[in-house]
Amino acid sequence: MWYPVSDEVTAEAVAPEIVADYLGVNEDELTSEIGFLVSAARAHVEAYCNRSFAAHLMTWGCDSFADFARVPAAPLLSITEIAFVDPAGEAQVLDQGVFAIRADGLDPKIVLNHGAVWPHIQQGSRISITGTFGDATPDDVKHAILLLVGNADWDRENEARPAWTVVDGLLSNHRRGAW
């Protein structure tokens, strides 16, 4: 089982100049409120699609190396570190030569390299991976984010949502695990 430890967005999915142009404001008029709306819209889109579009530096914890058969976030671009506690209670970092990333599509996993073995860990301890997640945002996903930002900026009331929206249509082909 995976546990989120930290998540830092290092680059938003939609550039500020695109948002400014869409909202019809100058770039220097972009307020922290608009930045908040962009971040909230991107977070909604990522949760809806169960994948990352912005660049994220994430750390996840898990109970065993068997959990590596399916990494919880996608797409996985690189792993900075895999840390664990050895049976003697010492913190260790797994050598990069022991494992490989199988980032085929949206179902990434971490596998052993030929001839390598997973190390023993202290019973009850957690294994953590730190890596970079996210990829280039397709234009239809950017459009969905802009629609959400525009709607939040123009309509500040909470209205009943229709069963199917333009945003749903734009995002339907980008959902991970929805088939």
N, C-alpha and C positions, 0 to 999 in steps of 0.2 A: 504494500500500500504506500502511496506517495503522499507527502506532506509539503505544502508550500512553505518556504522559509523566507525568501525575499524576492522582490520583483522590482527592478528599476528600468523604466522606459528611457532608453538612451536617445531615441529619435522617433518623433511622432509619424504616423502613417500618412498624414497629409501635411504638406509644407505650409507654413504661415502665410506665404504670399498667395497661395491658391485659395486659402480660406478668406483672406482679405478681398481678393478679386471676386469671389463668390458672393460675399456679403455686401460688396460695393463700398468698402471702406479703404482708406489708405493703410499701408502696412504699419505705419507708426500709430494708427488709431486702434490697432489690435489691443484689446484690454486683457487683463488677467481673467475676466469673466469669459471672454471668447476662448482663451486658452483652456480654461476649465471645461467649457462646452465641447471643445475638440477632444480633450482627454476623455470626457464622459462618453461621447459618441463612439470613439474608438474602443473604449472598454466594453460598451454594449455590443458592438459589432464583433469583437473578439470572443465575448461570451456566447453570443448567438451562433457563431461559426465554430467555436471550440478550437481556435487556432490563433496564432499571433500574426499581426500584420505590421505593427510597429516593431522597432528593434528593442528587444528586451535583454537585460542581463538578469537571469533568474538563478536562484538556488532552490533545489528541491531535496527533501530527505525521504529515505525509504528504509524498510526493515531488512531487506536482503538483496543480494545480487540477482535473485530470480525476478525481482521487480523490473530489472533492466530490459526485459522482453518487450515492454511497452512503456516508453517514456511519456509522462503525462502531458507535455506541451509540445506543440509542433508549429512550424517546422523547426527542427534542431539544426543549427548551423555549425556549432563547434562546442567542445567541452573544454573549459578552462581547468577544471580540477574535479577529481573524485576523491573525497576524503572519508576516512573511516577510523574506528578505534580498534586496534589489534587486541588479541586476547590478554596481553600484559597491561592493557589500559593506556597505551601510548597512541596519540593521534598520528595518523599516517596519511600520506597522499599517494594514490595509486599512480604508478609510472604510466605515462601516455602510451608506451609500447605494448601494454598488456591488453588494451581494448581498442575497438574500432566502432565508429558510428555507422549504422545502417539507416540512412536518412531517406529511404525510398518513399517519396510522396509525403503523405501526412501521417504515417504510422512509424515514427522513428523508434529505433531500439539501439541498445549498446550491447555489443557481443565481444567475446574473447577472441583475441588473435590466435592463430594456429600455434599450438604448443603451450599456450599460457593457461594459468589457472587463477580463479578468484582467490584472494587471500582469506584467511580465517578472520572473523571479526569477534569482538567481545560480545557475549550474549547480552541481549537487551539494548545494544547500542544501535545507532542509526548510521546509515551511509548517506553522504550528501554529494550531490553533483551541482556544479556551477557551470553554466554555459550560456551561449548566445542563441536566442530564439527569434523568429520573425523572418519575413522575407519581403521582397518588393510587393507593394500593394497594387493589385490590379485596378484598372480605371473604374470598373463597376463598383468595387468596394469603396474607393475614394468617393464616388458619387453618393453612395449610401451614407457615408460619414457626413458629407456636406449637407445632404437632405436632413439628417438628424440635427446637425448644428443649426441650419437655417430654421428648422421648425422650432427648436428650443429658443432661438434668438427672437423669432417673430411672434410665437404663440406661447405665452407664459402660463397658460392655464393647462390643467390636466384633464384632457378629454378622453372619452372612451375610444379605444383603438379599434379600428376595423379588423376583421378576421385576417385579412391579407392586405399588405401594403406594398407600395413600390419598393420600399427598403427590403421587405421579405423577398420580392422577386429578384432584386439585384444581388442578394446574398445567398440565394438558394443553392447555387452551384459551388459555393465555397465552404460548405459546412463539413466539418470533420466528424465522422462517426454517425452521420445522420441517415445512412442508407439502410 
